[in-house]
């Protein structure tokens, strides 16, 4: 698969990943952390704000990999 096509697909997948992840992280926080103190909110959003980077790293590596030579 050409690198340009990988980058196009990867861009849309990454955008969908971030949007879906943000919706679920926020929904979880509003359901279960409503009565929690402020420091719990801060810690939760700090961790979840950085956690999406893990799958994004693998996706970006896939996007940048050169096609295999046959």
mmCIF file of the N, C-alpha and C atoms, coordinates in Angstrom:
data_MODEL
# 
_entry.id   MODEL 
# 
loop_
_atom_site.group_PDB 
_atom_site.id 
_atom_site.type_symbol 
_atom_site.label_atom_id 
_atom_site.label_alt_id 
_atom_site.label_comp_id 
_atom_site.label_asym_id 
_atom_site.label_entity_id 
_atom_site.label_seq_id 
_atom_site.pdbx_PDB_ins_code 
_atom_site.Cartn_x 
_atom_site.Cartn_y 
_atom_site.Cartn_z 
_atom_site.occupancy 
_atom_site.B_iso_or_equiv 
_atom_site.pdbx_formal_charge 
_atom_site.auth_seq_id 
_atom_site.auth_comp_id 
_atom_site.auth_asym_id 
_atom_site.auth_atom_id 
_atom_site.pdbx_PDB_model_num 
ATOM 1   N N  . UNK A 1 1  ? 0.852   -1.168 0.000  1.00 0.00 ? 1  UNK A N  1 
ATOM 2   C CA . UNK A 1 1  ? 0.000   0.000  0.000  1.00 0.00 ? 1  UNK A CA 1 
ATOM 3   C C  . UNK A 1 1  ? 0.904   1.239  0.000  1.00 0.00 ? 1  UNK A C  1 
ATOM 4   N N  . UNK A 1 2  ? 0.647   2.192  -0.871 1.00 0.00 ? 2  UNK A N  1 
ATOM 5   C CA . UNK A 1 2  ? 1.474   3.398  -0.913 1.00 0.00 ? 2  UNK A CA 1 
ATOM 6   C C  . UNK A 1 2  ? 1.377   4.202  0.388  1.00 0.00 ? 2  UNK A C  1 
ATOM 7   N N  . UNK A 1 3  ? 2.455   4.899  0.699  1.00 0.00 ? 3  UNK A N  1 
ATOM 8   C CA . UNK A 1 3  ? 2.521   5.662  1.940  1.00 0.00 ? 3  UNK A CA 1 
ATOM 9   C C  . UNK A 1 3  ? 1.455   6.762  1.959  1.00 0.00 ? 3  UNK A C  1 
ATOM 10  N N  . UNK A 1 4  ? 1.197   7.398  0.833  1.00 0.00 ? 4  UNK A N  1 
ATOM 11  C CA . UNK A 1 4  ? 0.185   8.460  0.795  1.00 0.00 ? 4  UNK A CA 1 
ATOM 12  C C  . UNK A 1 4  ? -1.201  7.926  1.153  1.00 0.00 ? 4  UNK A C  1 
ATOM 13  N N  . UNK A 1 5  ? -1.532  6.743  0.656  1.00 0.00 ? 5  UNK A N  1 
ATOM 14  C CA . UNK A 1 5  ? -2.822  6.138  0.981  1.00 0.00 ? 5  UNK A CA 1 
ATOM 15  C C  . UNK A 1 5  ? -2.877  5.744  2.452  1.00 0.00 ? 5  UNK A C  1 
ATOM 16  N N  . UNK A 1 6  ? -1.770  5.220  2.977  1.00 0.00 ? 6  UNK A N  1 
ATOM 17  C CA . UNK A 1 6  ? -1.713  4.887  4.394  1.00 0.00 ? 6  UNK A CA 1 
ATOM 18  C C  . UNK A 1 6  ? -1.931  6.129  5.253  1.00 0.00 ? 6  UNK A C  1 
ATOM 19  N N  . UNK A 1 7  ? -1.324  7.233  4.857  1.00 0.00 ? 7  UNK A N  1 
ATOM 20  C CA . UNK A 1 7  ? -1.466  8.467  5.629  1.00 0.00 ? 7  UNK A CA 1 
ATOM 21  C C  . UNK A 1 7  ? -2.899  8.983  5.581  1.00 0.00 ? 7  UNK A C  1 
ATOM 22  N N  . UNK A 1 8  ? -3.547  8.864  4.438  1.00 0.00 ? 8  UNK A N  1 
ATOM 23  C CA . UNK A 1 8  ? -4.945  9.294  4.325  1.00 0.00 ? 8  UNK A CA 1 
ATOM 24  C C  . UNK A 1 8  ? -5.839  8.433  5.211  1.00 0.00 ? 8  UNK A C  1 
ATOM 25  N N  . UNK A 1 9  ? -5.692  7.127  5.110  1.00 0.00 ? 9  UNK A N  1 
ATOM 26  C CA . UNK A 1 9  ? -6.493  6.217  5.936  1.00 0.00 ? 9  UNK A CA 1 
ATOM 27  C C  . UNK A 1 9  ? -6.185  6.438  7.411  1.00 0.00 ? 9  UNK A C  1 
ATOM 28  N N  . UNK A 1 10 ? -4.906  6.534  7.741  1.00 0.00 ? 10 UNK A N  1 
ATOM 29  C CA . UNK A 1 10 ? -4.492  6.727  9.122  1.00 0.00 ? 10 UNK A CA 1 
ATOM 30  C C  . UNK A 1 10 ? -5.013  8.020  9.715  1.00 0.00 ? 10 UNK A C  1 
ATOM 31  N N  . UNK A 1 11 ? -5.075  9.065  8.918  1.00 0.00 ? 11 UNK A N  1 
ATOM 32  C CA . UNK A 1 11 ? -5.601  10.344 9.405  1.00 0.00 ? 11 UNK A CA 1 
ATOM 33  C C  . UNK A 1 11 ? -7.055  10.220 9.817  1.00 0.00 ? 11 UNK A C  1 
ATOM 34  N N  . UNK A 1 12 ? -7.851  9.571  8.984  1.00 0.00 ? 12 UNK A N  1 
ATOM 35  C CA . UNK A 1 12 ? -9.265  9.409  9.314  1.00 0.00 ? 12 UNK A CA 1 
ATOM 36  C C  . UNK A 1 12 ? -9.463  8.465  10.502 1.00 0.00 ? 12 UNK A C  1 
ATOM 37  N N  . UNK A 1 13 ? -8.668  7.409  10.572 1.00 0.00 ? 13 UNK A N  1 
ATOM 38  C CA . UNK A 1 13 ? -8.770  6.483  11.703 1.00 0.00 ? 13 UNK A CA 1 
ATOM 39  C C  . UNK A 1 13 ? -8.350  7.178  12.994 1.00 0.00 ? 13 UNK A C  1 
ATOM 40  N N  . UNK A 1 14 ? -7.284  7.967  12.939 1.00 0.00 ? 14 UNK A N  1 
ATOM 41  C CA . UNK A 1 14 ? -6.815  8.689  14.119 1.00 0.00 ? 14 UNK A CA 1 
ATOM 42  C C  . UNK A 1 14 ? -7.844  9.715  14.579 1.00 0.00 ? 14 UNK A C  1 
ATOM 43  N N  . UNK A 1 15 ? -8.444  10.408 13.650 1.00 0.00 ? 15 UNK A N  1 
ATOM 44  C CA . UNK A 1 15 ? -9.491  11.372 13.994 1.00 0.00 ? 15 UNK A CA 1 
ATOM 45  C C  . UNK A 1 15 ? -10.681 10.670 14.650 1.00 0.00 ? 15 UNK A C  1 
ATOM 46  N N  . UNK A 1 16 ? -11.100 9.547  14.096 1.00 0.00 ? 16 UNK A N  1 
ATOM 47  C CA . UNK A 1 16 ? -12.209 8.786  14.679 1.00 0.00 ? 16 UNK A CA 1 
ATOM 48  C C  . UNK A 1 16 ? -11.830 8.254  16.058 1.00 0.00 ? 16 UNK A C  1 
ATOM 49  N N  . UNK A 1 17 ? -10.608 7.782  16.204 1.00 0.00 ? 17 UNK A N  1 
ATOM 50  C CA . UNK A 1 17 ? -10.131 7.279  17.495 1.00 0.00 ? 17 UNK A CA 1 
ATOM 51  C C  . UNK A 1 17 ? -10.206 8.351  18.566 1.00 0.00 ? 17 UNK A C  1 
ATOM 52  N N  . UNK A 1 18 ? -9.730  9.531  18.257 1.00 0.00 ? 18 UNK A N  1 
ATOM 53  C CA . UNK A 1 18 ? -9.712  10.615 19.243 1.00 0.00 ? 18 UNK A CA 1 
ATOM 54  C C  . UNK A 1 18 ? -11.134 11.032 19.617 1.00 0.00 ? 18 UNK A C  1 
ATOM 55  N N  . UNK A 1 19 ? -12.011 11.148 18.638 1.00 0.00 ? 19 UNK A N  1 
ATOM 56  C CA . UNK A 1 19 ? -13.388 11.569 18.915 1.00 0.00 ? 19 UNK A CA 1 
ATOM 57  C C  . UNK A 1 19 ? -14.112 10.520 19.756 1.00 0.00 ? 19 UNK A C  1 
ATOM 58  N N  . UNK A 1 20 ? -14.035 9.268  19.355 1.00 0.00 ? 20 UNK A N  1 
ATOM 59  C CA . UNK A 1 20 ? -14.722 8.201  20.091 1.00 0.00 ? 20 UNK A CA 1 
ATOM 60  C C  . UNK A 1 20 ? -14.148 8.058  21.492 1.00 0.00 ? 20 UNK A C  1 
ATOM 61  N N  . UNK A 1 21 ? -12.832 8.121  21.608 1.00 0.00 ? 21 UNK A N  1 
ATOM 62  C CA . UNK A 1 21 ? -12.187 8.005  22.915 1.00 0.00 ? 21 UNK A CA 1 
ATOM 63  C C  . UNK A 1 21 ? -12.611 9.153  23.832 1.00 0.00 ? 21 UNK A C  1 
ATOM 64  N N  . UNK A 1 22 ? -12.651 10.357 23.307 1.00 0.00 ? 22 UNK A N  1 
ATOM 65  C CA . UNK A 1 22 ? -13.044 11.512 24.118 1.00 0.00 ? 22 UNK A CA 1 
ATOM 66  C C  . UNK A 1 22 ? -14.490 11.391 24.591 1.00 0.00 ? 22 UNK A C  1 
ATOM 67  N N  . UNK A 1 23 ? -15.366 10.923 23.728 1.00 0.00 ? 23 UNK A N  1 
ATOM 68  C CA . UNK A 1 23 ? -16.775 10.761 24.107 1.00 0.00 ? 23 UNK A CA 1 
ATOM 69  C C  . UNK A 1 23 ? -16.909 9.724  25.226 1.00 0.00 ? 23 UNK A C  1 
ATOM 70  N N  . UNK A 1 24 ? -16.240 8.580  25.071 1.00 0.00 ? 24 UNK A N  1 
ATOM 71  C CA . UNK A 1 24 ? -16.338 7.547  26.100 1.00 0.00 ? 24 UNK A CA 1 
ATOM 72  C C  . UNK A 1 24 ? -15.689 7.973  27.410 1.00 0.00 ? 24 UNK A C  1 
ATOM 73  N N  . UNK A 1 25 ? -14.534 8.629  27.341 1.00 0.00 ? 25 UNK A N  1 
ATOM 74  C CA . UNK A 1 25 ? -13.857 9.065  28.567 1.00 0.00 ? 25 UNK A CA 1 
ATOM 75  C C  . UNK A 1 25 ? -14.698 10.097 29.310 1.00 0.00 ? 25 UNK A C  1 
ATOM 76  N N  . UNK A 1 26 ? -15.305 11.006 28.586 1.00 0.00 ? 26 UNK A N  1 
ATOM 77  C CA . UNK A 1 26 ? -16.142 12.025 29.216 1.00 0.00 ? 26 UNK A CA 1 
ATOM 78  C C  . UNK A 1 26 ? -17.439 11.422 29.760 1.00 0.00 ? 26 UNK A C  1 
ATOM 79  N N  . UNK A 1 27 ? -18.039 10.503 29.011 1.00 0.00 ? 27 UNK A N  1 
ATOM 80  C CA . UNK A 1 27 ? -19.263 9.851  29.480 1.00 0.00 ? 27 UNK A CA 1 
ATOM 81  C C  . UNK A 1 27 ? -19.002 9.046  30.753 1.00 0.00 ? 27 UNK A C  1 
ATOM 82  N N  . UNK A 1 28 ? -17.887 8.341  30.782 1.00 0.00 ? 28 UNK A N  1 
ATOM 83  C CA . UNK A 1 28 ? -17.532 7.580  31.977 1.00 0.00 ? 28 UNK A CA 1 
ATOM 84  C C  . UNK A 1 28 ? -17.341 8.516  33.167 1.00 0.00 ? 28 UNK A C  1 
ATOM 85  N N  . UNK A 1 29 ? -16.651 9.617  32.939 1.00 0.00 ? 29 UNK A N  1 
ATOM 86  C CA . UNK A 1 29 ? -16.397 10.571 34.022 1.00 0.00 ? 29 UNK A CA 1 
ATOM 87  C C  . UNK A 1 29 ? -17.696 11.168 34.545 1.00 0.00 ? 29 UNK A C  1 
ATOM 88  N N  . UNK A 1 30 ? -18.607 11.497 33.649 1.00 0.00 ? 30 UNK A N  1 
ATOM 89  C CA . UNK A 1 30 ? -19.856 12.108 34.106 1.00 0.00 ? 30 UNK A CA 1 
ATOM 90  C C  . UNK A 1 30 ? -20.755 11.101 34.819 1.00 0.00 ? 30 UNK A C  1 
ATOM 91  N N  . UNK A 1 31 ? -20.646 9.821  34.472 1.00 0.00 ? 31 UNK A N  1 
ATOM 92  C CA . UNK A 1 31 ? -21.458 8.795  35.137 1.00 0.00 ? 31 UNK A CA 1 
ATOM 93  C C  . UNK A 1 31 ? -20.908 8.396  36.505 1.00 0.00 ? 31 UNK A C  1 
ATOM 94  N N  . UNK A 1 32 ? -19.590 8.247  36.596 1.00 0.00 ? 32 UNK A N  1 
ATOM 95  C CA . UNK A 1 32 ? -19.012 7.660  37.803 1.00 0.00 ? 32 UNK A CA 1 
ATOM 96  C C  . UNK A 1 32 ? -18.226 8.631  38.682 1.00 0.00 ? 32 UNK A C  1 
ATOM 97  N N  . UNK A 1 33 ? -17.893 9.792  38.172 1.00 0.00 ? 33 UNK A N  1 
ATOM 98  C CA . UNK A 1 33 ? -17.069 10.705 38.959 1.00 0.00 ? 33 UNK A CA 1 
ATOM 99  C C  . UNK A 1 33 ? -17.818 11.977 39.357 1.00 0.00 ? 33 UNK A C  1 
ATOM 100 N N  . UNK A 1 34 ? -19.110 11.964 39.286 1.00 0.00 ? 34 UNK A N  1 
ATOM 101 C CA . UNK A 1 34 ? -19.887 13.154 39.581 1.00 0.00 ? 34 UNK A CA 1 
ATOM 102 C C  . UNK A 1 34 ? -19.704 13.686 40.992 1.00 0.00 ? 34 UNK A C  1 
ATOM 103 N N  . UNK A 1 35 ? -19.592 12.812 41.945 1.00 0.00 ? 35 UNK A N  1 
ATOM 104 C CA . UNK A 1 35 ? -19.473 13.208 43.346 1.00 0.00 ? 35 UNK A CA 1 
ATOM 105 C C  . UNK A 1 35 ? -18.032 13.178 43.851 1.00 0.00 ? 35 UNK A C  1 
ATOM 106 N N  . UNK A 1 36 ? -17.097 12.865 42.972 1.00 0.00 ? 36 UNK A N  1 
ATOM 107 C CA . UNK A 1 36 ? -15.700 12.747 43.391 1.00 0.00 ? 36 UNK A CA 1 
ATOM 108 C C  . UNK A 1 36 ? -15.094 14.136 43.607 1.00 0.00 ? 36 UNK A C  1 
ATOM 109 N N  . UNK A 1 37 ? -14.090 14.211 44.450 1.00 0.00 ? 37 UNK A N  1 
ATOM 110 C CA . UNK A 1 37 ? -13.426 15.504 44.668 1.00 0.00 ? 37 UNK A CA 1 
ATOM 111 C C  . UNK A 1 37 ? -12.659 15.966 43.427 1.00 0.00 ? 37 UNK A C  1 
ATOM 112 N N  . UNK A 1 38 ? -12.261 17.211 43.443 1.00 0.00 ? 38 UNK A N  1 
ATOM 113 C CA . UNK A 1 38 ? -11.609 17.810 42.284 1.00 0.00 ? 38 UNK A CA 1 
ATOM 114 C C  . UNK A 1 38 ? -10.305 17.154 41.889 1.00 0.00 ? 38 UNK A C  1 
ATOM 115 N N  . UNK A 1 39 ? -9.522  16.704 42.874 1.00 0.00 ? 39 UNK A N  1 
ATOM 116 C CA . UNK A 1 39 ? -8.242  16.089 42.529 1.00 0.00 ? 39 UNK A CA 1 
ATOM 117 C C  . UNK A 1 39 ? -8.432  14.763 41.792 1.00 0.00 ? 39 UNK A C  1 
ATOM 118 N N  . UNK A 1 40 ? -9.539  14.064 42.059 1.00 0.00 ? 40 UNK A N  1 
ATOM 119 C CA . UNK A 1 40 ? -9.828  12.821 41.335 1.00 0.00 ? 40 UNK A CA 1 
ATOM 120 C C  . UNK A 1 40 ? -10.154 13.142 39.883 1.00 0.00 ? 40 UNK A C  1 
ATOM 121 N N  . UNK A 1 41 ? -10.915 14.188 39.650 1.00 0.00 ? 41 UNK A N  1 
ATOM 122 C CA . UNK A 1 41 ? -11.211 14.630 38.283 1.00 0.00 ? 41 UNK A CA 1 
ATOM 123 C C  . UNK A 1 41 ? -9.929  15.003 37.552 1.00 0.00 ? 41 UNK A C  1 
ATOM 124 N N  . UNK A 1 42 ? -9.080  15.760 38.236 1.00 0.00 ? 42 UNK A N  1 
ATOM 125 C CA . UNK A 1 42 ? -7.825  16.181 37.632 1.00 0.00 ? 42 UNK A CA 1 
ATOM 126 C C  . UNK A 1 42 ? -6.976  14.979 37.259 1.00 0.00 ? 42 UNK A C  1 
ATOM 127 N N  . UNK A 1 43 ? -6.838  14.029 38.158 1.00 0.00 ? 43 UNK A N  1 
ATOM 128 C CA . UNK A 1 43 ? -6.043  12.839 37.896 1.00 0.00 ? 43 UNK A CA 1 
ATOM 129 C C  . UNK A 1 43 ? -6.657  12.007 36.765 1.00 0.00 ? 43 UNK A C  1 
ATOM 130 N N  . UNK A 1 44 ? -7.979  11.840 36.794 1.00 0.00 ? 44 UNK A N  1 
ATOM 131 C CA . UNK A 1 44 ? -8.654  11.056 35.763 1.00 0.00 ? 44 UNK A CA 1 
ATOM 132 C C  . UNK A 1 44 ? -8.441  11.670 34.378 1.00 0.00 ? 44 UNK A C  1 
ATOM 133 N N  . UNK A 1 45 ? -8.670  12.960 34.253 1.00 0.00 ? 45 UNK A N  1 
ATOM 134 C CA . UNK A 1 45 ? -8.536  13.584 32.938 1.00 0.00 ? 45 UNK A CA 1 
ATOM 135 C C  . UNK A 1 45 ? -7.079  13.725 32.516 1.00 0.00 ? 45 UNK A C  1 
ATOM 136 N N  . UNK A 1 46 ? -6.165  13.784 33.455 1.00 0.00 ? 46 UNK A N  1 
ATOM 137 C CA . UNK A 1 46 ? -4.748  13.780 33.111 1.00 0.00 ? 46 UNK A CA 1 
ATOM 138 C C  . UNK A 1 46 ? -4.356  12.429 32.515 1.00 0.00 ? 46 UNK A C  1 
ATOM 139 N N  . UNK A 1 47 ? -4.767  11.356 33.175 1.00 0.00 ? 47 UNK A N  1 
ATOM 140 C CA . UNK A 1 47 ? -4.434  10.010 32.693 1.00 0.00 ? 47 UNK A CA 1 
ATOM 141 C C  . UNK A 1 47 ? -5.138  9.716  31.374 1.00 0.00 ? 47 UNK A C  1 
ATOM 142 N N  . UNK A 1 48 ? -6.438  9.961  31.309 1.00 0.00 ? 48 UNK A N  1 
ATOM 143 C CA . UNK A 1 48 ? -7.160  9.655  30.071 1.00 0.00 ? 48 UNK A CA 1 
ATOM 144 C C  . UNK A 1 48 ? -6.763  10.595 28.941 1.00 0.00 ? 48 UNK A C  1 
ATOM 145 N N  . UNK A 1 49 ? -6.325  11.778 29.278 1.00 0.00 ? 49 UNK A N  1 
ATOM 146 C CA . UNK A 1 49 ? -5.860  12.703 28.250 1.00 0.00 ? 49 UNK A CA 1 
ATOM 147 C C  . UNK A 1 49 ? -4.563  12.259 27.610 1.00 0.00 ? 49 UNK A C  1 
ATOM 148 N N  . UNK A 1 50 ? -3.786  11.476 28.314 1.00 0.00 ? 50 UNK A N  1 
ATOM 149 C CA . UNK A 1 50 ? -2.529  10.968 27.765 1.00 0.00 ? 50 UNK A CA 1 
ATOM 150 C C  . UNK A 1 50 ? -2.638  9.537  27.247 1.00 0.00 ? 50 UNK A C  1 
ATOM 151 N N  . UNK A 1 51 ? -3.642  8.804  27.670 1.00 0.00 ? 51 UNK A N  1 
ATOM 152 C CA . UNK A 1 51 ? -3.764  7.391  27.331 1.00 0.00 ? 51 UNK A CA 1 
ATOM 153 C C  . UNK A 1 51 ? -4.045  7.142  25.847 1.00 0.00 ? 51 UNK A C  1 
ATOM 154 N N  . UNK A 1 52 ? -4.712  8.060  25.170 1.00 0.00 ? 52 UNK A N  1 
ATOM 155 C CA . UNK A 1 52 ? -5.021  7.858  23.752 1.00 0.00 ? 52 UNK A CA 1 
ATOM 156 C C  . UNK A 1 52 ? -3.763  7.856  22.893 1.00 0.00 ? 52 UNK A C  1 
ATOM 157 N N  . UNK A 1 53 ? -2.655  8.328  23.450 1.00 0.00 ? 53 UNK A N  1 
ATOM 158 C CA . UNK A 1 53 ? -1.419  8.401  22.686 1.00 0.00 ? 53 UNK A CA 1 
ATOM 159 C C  . UNK A 1 53 ? -0.883  7.009  22.362 1.00 0.00 ? 53 UNK A C  1 
ATOM 160 N N  . UNK A 1 54 ? -1.144  6.034  23.227 1.00 0.00 ? 54 UNK A N  1 
ATOM 161 C CA . UNK A 1 54 ? -0.612  4.681  23.026 1.00 0.00 ? 54 UNK A CA 1 
ATOM 162 C C  . UNK A 1 54 ? -1.091  4.074  21.703 1.00 0.00 ? 54 UNK A C  1 
ATOM 163 N N  . UNK A 1 55 ? -2.407  4.003  21.424 1.00 0.00 ? 55 UNK A N  1 
ATOM 164 C CA . UNK A 1 55 ? -2.791  3.452  20.117 1.00 0.00 ? 55 UNK A CA 1 
ATOM 165 C C  . UNK A 1 55 ? -2.406  4.371  18.962 1.00 0.00 ? 55 UNK A C  1 
ATOM 166 N N  . UNK A 1 56 ? -2.337  5.669  19.225 1.00 0.00 ? 56 UNK A N  1 
ATOM 167 C CA . UNK A 1 56 ? -1.951  6.600  18.164 1.00 0.00 ? 56 UNK A CA 1 
ATOM 168 C C  . UNK A 1 56 ? -0.510  6.374  17.721 1.00 0.00 ? 56 UNK A C  1 
ATOM 169 N N  . UNK A 1 57 ? 0.364   6.008  18.644 1.00 0.00 ? 57 UNK A N  1 
ATOM 170 C CA . UNK A 1 57 ? 1.766   5.740  18.301 1.00 0.00 ? 57 UNK A CA 1 
ATOM 171 C C  . UNK A 1 57 ? 1.856   4.582  17.306 1.00 0.00 ? 57 UNK A C  1 
ATOM 172 N N  . UNK A 1 58 ? 1.122   3.504  17.583 1.00 0.00 ? 58 UNK A N  1 
ATOM 173 C CA . UNK A 1 58 ? 1.156   2.354  16.680 1.00 0.00 ? 58 UNK A CA 1 
ATOM 174 C C  . UNK A 1 58 ? 0.571   2.702  15.311 1.00 0.00 ? 58 UNK A C  1 
ATOM 175 N N  . UNK A 1 59 ? -0.474  3.493  15.297 1.00 0.00 ? 59 UNK A N  1 
ATOM 176 C CA . UNK A 1 59 ? -1.084  3.903  14.040 1.00 0.00 ? 59 UNK A CA 1 
ATOM 177 C C  . UNK A 1 59 ? -0.133  4.785  13.232 1.00 0.00 ? 59 UNK A C  1 
ATOM 178 N N  . UNK A 1 60 ? 0.533   5.708  13.883 1.00 0.00 ? 60 UNK A N  1 
ATOM 179 C CA . UNK A 1 60 ? 1.471   6.592  13.183 1.00 0.00 ? 60 UNK A CA 1 
ATOM 180 C C  . UNK A 1 60 ? 2.667   5.807  12.670 1.00 0.00 ? 60 UNK A C  1 
ATOM 181 N N  . UNK A 1 61 ? 3.149   4.854  13.442 1.00 0.00 ? 61 UNK A N  1 
ATOM 182 C CA . UNK A 1 61 ? 4.243   4.003  12.955 1.00 0.00 ? 61 UNK A CA 1 
ATOM 183 C C  . UNK A 1 61 ? 3.821   3.235  11.709 1.00 0.00 ? 61 UNK A C  1 
ATOM 184 N N  . UNK A 1 62 ? 2.605   2.715  11.703 1.00 0.00 ? 62 UNK A N  1 
ATOM 185 C CA . UNK A 1 62 ? 2.098   2.002  10.532 1.00 0.00 ? 62 UNK A CA 1 
ATOM 186 C C  . UNK A 1 62 ? 1.999   2.942  9.333  1.00 0.00 ? 62 UNK A C  1 
ATOM 187 N N  . UNK A 1 63 ? 1.551   4.166  9.577  1.00 0.00 ? 63 UNK A N  1 
ATOM 188 C CA . UNK A 1 63 ? 1.410   5.130  8.488  1.00 0.00 ? 63 UNK A CA 1 
ATOM 189 C C  . UNK A 1 63 ? 2.765   5.472  7.861  1.00 0.00 ? 63 UNK A C  1 
ATOM 190 N N  . UNK A 1 64 ? 3.801   5.552  8.654  1.00 0.00 ? 64 UNK A N  1 
ATOM 191 C CA . UNK A 1 64 ? 5.110   5.973  8.180  1.00 0.00 ? 64 UNK A CA 1 
ATOM 192 C C  . UNK A 1 64 ? 5.956   4.844  7.601  1.00 0.00 ? 64 UNK A C  1 
ATOM 193 N N  . UNK A 1 65 ? 5.550   3.604  7.831  1.00 0.00 ? 65 UNK A N  1 
ATOM 194 C CA . UNK A 1 65 ? 6.348   2.477  7.355  1.00 0.00 ? 65 UNK A CA 1 
ATOM 195 C C  . UNK A 1 65 ? 6.311   2.406  5.834  1.00 0.00 ? 65 UNK A C  1 
ATOM 196 N N  . UNK A 1 66 ? 7.467   2.196  5.247  1.00 0.00 ? 66 UNK A N  1 
ATOM 197 C CA . UNK A 1 66 ? 7.570   2.076  3.798  1.00 0.00 ? 66 UNK A CA 1 
ATOM 198 C C  . UNK A 1 66 ? 6.961   0.749  3.359  1.00 0.00 ? 66 UNK A C  1 
ATOM 199 N N  . UNK A 1 67 ? 6.419   0.717  2.140  1.00 0.00 ? 67 UNK A N  1 
ATOM 200 C CA . UNK A 1 67 ? 5.858   -0.542 1.655  1.00 0.00 ? 67 UNK A CA 1 
ATOM 201 C C  . UNK A 1 67 ? 6.974   -1.585 1.462  1.00 0.00 ? 67 UNK A C  1 
ATOM 202 N N  . UNK A 1 68 ? 6.600   -2.836 1.611  1.00 0.00 ? 68 UNK A N  1 
ATOM 203 C CA . UNK A 1 68 ? 7.566   -3.920 1.456  1.00 0.00 ? 68 UNK A CA 1 
ATOM 204 C C  . UNK A 1 68 ? 7.928   -4.084 -0.015 1.00 0.00 ? 68 UNK A C  1 
ATOM 205 N N  . UNK A 1 69 ? 9.187   -4.339 -0.241 1.00 0.00 ? 69 UNK A N  1 
ATOM 206 C CA . UNK A 1 69 ? 9.661   -4.629 -1.604 1.00 0.00 ? 69 UNK A CA 1 
ATOM 207 C C  . UNK A 1 69 ? 9.510   -6.119 -1.868 1.00 0.00 ? 69 UNK A C  1 
ATOM 208 N N  . UNK A 1 70 ? 8.973   -6.451 -3.013 1.00 0.00 ? 70 UNK A N  1 
ATOM 209 C CA . UNK A 1 70 ? 8.772   -7.871 -3.337 1.00 0.00 ? 70 UNK A CA 1 
ATOM 210 C C  . UNK A 1 70 ? 9.787   -8.339 -4.342 1.00 0.00 ? 70 UNK A C  1 
# 
